[in-house]
């Protein structure tokens, strides 16, 4: 992880040095002393290594999802895996997104939620963007946790995105007598 951080910082430093050269690297010859000739053009700065490409798309991106599918760690409890619902995700940049929605949770009750997802680690593989980070959100509707009231939870999250189809993967830890742990997948469709 430190290696990735150093690579990202080095790429940003390289990008900054190319885009904003120091005065010492400026052309020492005044414009009136240069010999006439073709105009000089400096190449455009390259993006940092392994930075995701926006594919020419403008931000923000808007995604819709029909709910979450959960694989529960304890299969003996008869928990609901197909958590149908509706949600919207607004990504302001590859690293930053906001989510809001509702679904029928594993205890067969209605959950509402709002969350912020920060995915600082980004990779691109053959046109597919992968992000890794964390989300912090507010949730309600779990009868064993605060009697179905609202609570705040941080969750590890990963995202996988093509141009119009994506998915969020989330790890939900087990909290004894309150929440049942699961691995969730939220498939989403980009509409803007």
Secondary structure, 3 states (H helix, E strand, C coil): CHHHHHHHHHHHHHHHHHHCCCHHHCCCCCHHHCCCCCCCCCCCCCCCCCCCCCCCCCCCEEEEEEEEEEEECCHHHCCCCEEEEEEEEEEEECCEEEEEEEEECCCCCEEEEEEEEEEEEEEEECCEEEEEEEEEEEECCCCCCHHHCCEEEEEEEEEEECCCEEEEEEEECCECCCECCEEEEEEEEECC
